[in-house]
Amino acid sequence: MIPQYLLSLSLCALLATPVGAQPVSFGLFGDTPYSPRERERLPELMAEMDREDLAFVVHDGDIKSGGSVCSDEVLRDMLGVFQASRHPLVFVPGDNEWTDCHRSNNGSYDPLERLGKLRELFFAGDTALGQRPMPLVRQSSDPAFAGYRENVRWELGGALFVGLNLPGSENNYHGTTRGGGPVPEFIERGAANRAWLAQAFALARTKKLAGIMIVIQANPELEAFSAGHTRPGYREFLTQLRAETQAFAGQVVLVHGDTHWQKIDQPMLDSAGNELVKNFTRVETFGSPFMGWIKASVDVTDPQVFRFSPRRLGSTPPQN
């Protein structure tokens, strides 16, 4: 019997197979390190991925806990870890490193100042972090969205990969206050995210790509969305994502962290709440206190297109 996480993501993507696309493998991880012990074990986790033949790895946000200081030293320490990766490494920012930094136990920072520091340190160039350069297209190349260096995309293996700054804590909808909102930062970044997502799907359709993978940090509560009870911080993103997915011939995968419960499933229903959106899959990465990563692959000649193999830190990889 084929494991659930290897079940077919649909045959229709094969109708859009790009000529000459080669299969690639890559790694997904996030929500770590949260504690001194996890920081001690982080090189072990990185080494596990370094030993694999991967095209790139992605950290989907939260490089510290929500109750620890947001200092430059912490950010620079993690930047050093990422830069030491054998593979190109793409980082998508999470709430713990900017939206939540106003908390007193985080150092009472201005979240927007911390986001600026993240952009300065982690998103400075036009390539991924790590020891092997990989070109990225940044949304900041568009003068209309010049500040959004963290929103990226890259194409590999016949699929398009997209990173969006969409963090937990309800996507900064309320800012540093409780209730009210939406704050100007949320409105402006939401417009940038909508434009970047629309461009990504348009590009994937034009190039007849077999799949598109979107990586964010927040768990946008897909089950609540399908039931019609979405929180406002995620409503516009999920509404757009569903419409774009249903208009796309290939496979769509949303990768996120945030709630620390590794899963691979298909939780999106159509707008009527009756039919499964069959070409959509959600992948949630491991999170503290569970350290691990997901070895993923894309192969446009495979009816499944995307495959996923979750690996707990120190565990023996499953035999394929």
C-alpha positions as CSV (number, residue, x, y, z in Angstrom):
1,M,0.0,0.0,0.0
2,I,1.3,3.5,-0.9
3,P,1.6,5.7,2.2
4,Q,-0.9,8.5,2.5
5,Y,1.7,11.3,2.0
6,L,2.8,9.6,-1.3
7,L,-0.7,9.4,-2.8
8,S,-1.2,11.0,-6.2
9,L,-1.6,14.7,-6.3
10,S,-3.4,14.2,-9.7
11,L,-2.5,13.2,-13.2
12,C,-3.6,16.4,-14.9
13,A,-0.2,18.1,-14.3
14,L,1.3,15.7,-16.8
15,L,-0.6,17.5,-19.5
16,A,1.6,20.5,-18.8
17,T,5.1,18.8,-18.6
18,P,7.8,21.4,-19.4
19,V,10.3,20.1,-21.9
20,G,13.6,19.0,-20.4
21,A,12.6,19.4,-16.8
22,Q,14.8,17.3,-14.5
23,P,13.6,15.8,-11.2
24,V,15.0,17.5,-8.1
25,S,14.9,16.9,-4.4
26,F,14.8,19.6,-1.7
27,G,14.4,20.0,2.1
28,L,11.7,21.7,4.2
29,F,12.1,22.7,7.8
30,G,11.1,25.4,10.3
31,D,10.0,26.5,13.8
32,T,13.4,25.8,15.2
33,P,15.5,26.4,17.2
34,Y,13.3,27.4,20.2
35,S,15.6,26.5,23.1
36,P,19.3,26.3,23.9
37,R,19.1,22.5,23.5
38,E,17.6,22.9,20.0
39,R,20.2,25.4,19.1
40,E,22.8,22.9,20.1
41,R,21.3,20.2,17.9
42,L,20.7,22.5,14.9
43,P,24.1,21.7,13.3
44,E,23.1,18.0,13.5
45,L,19.9,18.7,11.7
46,M,21.7,20.8,9.1
47,A,24.3,18.1,8.6
48,E,21.5,15.5,7.9
49,M,20.3,17.7,5.0
50,D,23.9,18.5,3.9
51,R,24.5,14.8,3.4
52,E,21.7,14.5,0.9
53,D,21.8,15.5,-2.7
54,L,19.4,18.4,-2.5
55,A,18.8,21.3,-4.9
56,F,17.9,23.6,-2.1
57,V,16.4,23.8,1.4
58,V,13.7,26.1,2.8
59,H,13.2,27.3,6.4
60,D,9.6,28.4,6.7
61,G,10.1,30.8,9.6
62,D,10.5,31.1,13.4
63,I,14.2,30.9,14.1
64,K,13.6,31.6,17.8
65,S,10.8,31.1,20.3
66,G,8.1,33.6,20.9
67,G,9.3,34.3,24.4
68,S,13.0,35.0,23.7
69,V,14.8,38.2,22.8
70,C,14.8,39.5,19.2
71,S,18.4,40.9,19.4
72,D,20.7,41.4,16.5
73,E,23.0,38.8,18.0
74,V,20.3,36.1,17.7
75,L,19.6,37.1,14.1
76,R,23.2,37.1,13.2
77,D,23.8,33.8,14.8
78,M,21.1,32.2,12.7
79,L,22.3,33.9,9.6
80,G,25.7,32.2,10.2
81,V,24.0,28.8,10.5
82,F,22.1,29.4,7.2
83,Q,25.1,30.7,5.4
84,A,27.0,27.5,6.3
85,S,24.4,25.3,4.6
86,R,26.0,23.2,1.9
87,H,22.8,23.8,-0.2
88,P,21.2,27.0,-1.2
89,L,18.9,28.0,1.6
90,V,15.7,30.1,1.3
91,F,14.4,31.7,4.5
92,V,10.7,32.8,4.9
93,P,10.3,35.1,8.0
94,G,8.0,34.1,10.8
95,D,6.1,36.0,13.6
96,N,8.7,35.2,16.3
97,E,11.4,37.2,14.5
98,W,9.4,40.4,13.8
99,T,5.6,40.7,14.5
100,D,5.9,39.5,18.1
101,C,9.1,41.3,19.0
102,H,7.2,44.1,20.8
103,R,6.7,41.7,23.8
104,S,8.6,42.7,26.9
105,N,10.3,39.2,27.1
106,N,11.4,39.7,23.4
107,G,13.1,43.0,24.3
108,S,10.2,45.5,23.5
109,Y,11.4,46.1,19.9
110,D,9.5,47.9,17.2
111,P,8.3,45.0,14.9
112,L,8.7,47.1,11.8
113,E,12.3,47.9,12.8
114,R,13.0,44.2,13.3
115,L,11.5,43.4,9.9
116,G,13.8,46.0,8.4
117,K,16.8,44.3,10.1
118,L,15.7,40.9,8.7
119,R,15.6,42.4,5.2
120,E,19.0,43.9,5.7
121,L,20.6,40.6,7.0
122,F,18.7,37.7,5.4
123,F,17.5,39.2,2.1
124,A,20.3,41.5,1.0
125,G,21.3,39.9,-2.3
126,D,19.6,38.3,-5.3
127,T,20.6,34.7,-4.4
128,A,19.7,32.3,-1.7
129,L,21.7,31.9,1.4
130,G,24.2,29.0,1.8
131,Q,27.4,27.9,0.2
132,R,26.1,27.3,-3.3
133,P,24.4,30.3,-5.0
134,M,20.9,29.9,-6.4
135,P,19.4,32.9,-8.2
136,L,16.1,34.3,-6.8
137,V,13.6,36.7,-8.3
138,R,12.6,39.2,-5.6
139,Q,9.4,41.2,-5.6
140,S,11.5,44.2,-4.7
141,S,12.7,44.3,-8.4
142,D,9.3,45.9,-9.1
143,P,9.5,49.6,-8.1
144,A,5.9,49.4,-6.9
145,F,6.9,46.9,-4.2
146,A,10.5,47.8,-3.7
147,G,10.5,47.1,0.1
148,Y,9.4,43.5,-0.1
149,R,12.7,41.8,-0.6
150,E,11.6,38.7,1.4
151,N,9.0,37.8,-1.2
152,V,10.8,35.5,-3.7
153,R,10.3,32.9,-6.4
154,W,12.5,30.5,-8.3
155,E,11.8,27.8,-10.9
156,L,13.3,24.3,-10.8
157,G,12.4,20.8,-11.9
158,G,9.3,22.0,-13.9
159,A,7.8,23.7,-10.9
160,L,7.6,27.2,-9.5
161,F,8.5,27.9,-5.9
162,V,7.2,31.0,-4.1
163,G,8.0,32.5,-0.7
164,L,5.6,35.0,0.9
165,N,5.9,37.0,4.1
166,L,2.7,35.8,5.8
167,P,3.4,35.1,9.5
168,G,1.5,33.8,12.4
169,S,-0.1,36.0,15.1
170,E,-2.9,36.4,12.5
171,N,-0.6,37.9,9.9
172,N,0.0,41.1,11.9
173,Y,-3.6,42.1,11.2
174,H,-4.0,43.9,14.6
175,G,-0.3,45.0,14.9
176,T,0.8,45.4,18.5
177,T,-2.8,46.0,19.8
178,R,-5.6,43.7,20.7
179,G,-8.7,44.1,18.6
180,G,-9.2,46.7,16.0
181,G,-7.3,46.7,12.8
182,P,-6.4,46.1,10.1
183,V,-3.2,48.1,10.7
184,P,-1.5,49.9,7.7
185,E,1.4,47.4,7.6
186,F,-1.0,44.5,7.1
187,I,-2.9,46.3,4.3
188,E,0.2,47.3,2.4
189,R,1.9,43.9,2.7
190,G,-1.4,42.2,1.8
191,A,-1.5,44.1,-1.4
192,A,2.1,43.1,-2.2
193,N,1.4,39.5,-1.4
194,R,-1.7,39.4,-3.6
195,A,0.2,40.8,-6.5
196,W,3.1,38.4,-6.0
197,L,0.8,35.4,-5.8
198,A,-1.1,36.4,-8.9
199,Q,2.1,36.9,-10.8
200,A,3.3,33.5,-9.8
201,F,0.2,31.7,-11.0
202,A,0.2,33.7,-14.2
203,L,3.8,32.7,-14.8
204,A,3.2,29.0,-14.0
205,R,0.3,29.0,-16.4
206,T,2.1,30.7,-19.2
207,K,5.1,28.4,-18.9
208,K,2.8,25.3,-18.5
209,L,4.6,24.3,-15.3
210,A,3.5,21.1,-13.6
211,G,3.2,22.5,-10.1
212,I,3.6,25.4,-7.9
213,M,4.7,25.4,-4.2
214,I,3.9,28.4,-2.0
215,V,5.8,28.7,1.3
216,I,4.6,30.8,4.2
217,Q,5.1,30.7,8.0
218,A,1.6,31.0,9.3
219,N,-0.9,28.2,9.7
220,P,-3.7,30.0,7.9
221,E,-6.4,27.6,9.4
222,L,-7.5,25.9,6.2
223,E,-10.0,23.8,8.0
224,A,-11.7,26.9,9.4
225,F,-11.6,28.5,5.9
226,S,-13.3,25.5,4.3
227,A,-16.0,25.7,7.0
228,G,-16.5,29.4,6.4
229,H,-15.0,30.7,9.6
230,T,-11.7,32.2,8.6
231,R,-10.0,34.9,10.7
232,P,-9.6,38.2,8.8
233,G,-5.8,38.1,8.8
234,Y,-5.9,35.1,6.4
235,R,-9.2,35.5,4.5
236,E,-8.0,37.4,1.5
237,F,-4.9,35.1,1.0
238,L,-6.9,31.9,1.2
239,T,-9.7,33.2,-1.0
240,Q,-7.2,34.1,-3.7
241,L,-5.2,30.9,-3.2
242,R,-8.3,28.8,-3.7
243,A,-9.4,30.6,-6.8
244,E,-6.0,30.5,-8.4
245,T,-5.6,26.8,-7.5
246,Q,-8.9,25.9,-9.1
247,A,-7.9,27.8,-12.3
248,F,-4.5,26.0,-12.5
249,A,-4.1,22.8,-14.4
250,G,-1.2,21.5,-12.3
251,Q,-0.6,20.8,-8.6
252,V,-0.5,23.3,-5.9
253,V,1.2,22.8,-2.5
254,L,1.1,25.1,0.4
255,V,3.9,24.7,2.9
256,H,3.7,26.3,6.4
257,G,4.8,25.9,9.9
258,D,3.5,27.8,13.0
259,T,1.5,25.1,14.9
260,H,4.3,22.6,15.2
261,W,2.3,19.5,14.1
262,Q,3.8,17.9,11.0
263,K,1.2,16.8,8.6
264,I,0.5,16.3,4.9
265,D,-3.1,16.4,3.8
266,Q,-5.7,17.9,1.5
267,P,-8.0,20.1,3.7
268,M,-9.3,22.7,1.1
269,L,-12.9,22.5,-0.1
270,D,-14.5,24.6,-2.8
271,S,-16.4,27.8,-2.1
272,A,-19.6,25.9,-1.5
273,G,-17.9,23.7,1.1
274,N,-18.9,20.5,-0.7
275,E,-16.1,19.4,-3.0
276,L,-12.5,18.7,-2.3
277,V,-10.1,20.9,-4.3
278,K,-8.2,17.8,-5.6
279,N,-5.1,19.6,-6.9
280,F,-4.3,21.2,-3.6
281,T,-2.1,19.7,-0.8
282,R,-1.0,21.2,2.5
283,V,2.4,20.4,4.0
284,E,3.1,21.5,7.6
285,T,6.8,21.1,8.7
286,F,8.1,19.8,12.0
287,G,8.2,22.3,14.9
288,S,9.6,22.6,18.4
289,P,10.0,20.5,20.5
290,F,10.1,18.0,17.5
291,M,13.1,18.6,15.3
292,G,13.1,17.2,11.9
293,W,12.8,18.0,8.2
294,I,10.9,16.8,5.1
295,K,12.7,15.5,2.1
296,A,10.6,16.5,-0.9
297,S,10.9,16.1,-4.6
298,V,9.3,17.2,-7.8
299,D,9.3,15.0,-10.9
300,V,7.0,16.1,-13.7
301,T,7.2,12.6,-15.3
302,D,5.8,11.0,-12.1
303,P,2.0,11.0,-11.9
304,Q,2.4,12.2,-8.3
305,V,4.5,15.2,-9.3
306,F,5.4,16.1,-5.7
307,R,6.6,13.5,-3.1
308,F,7.3,14.0,0.6
309,S,9.3,12.0,3.1
310,P,9.2,13.3,6.7
311,R,12.3,12.6,8.8
312,R,12.6,13.1,12.5
313,L,16.1,14.2,13.6
314,G,18.3,11.1,14.1
315,S,15.8,8.7,12.7
316,T,16.6,6.2,9.9
317,P,15.2,7.4,6.6
318,P,12.4,5.2,5.2
319,Q,13.2,2.8,2.4
320,N,11.6,3.8,-0.9
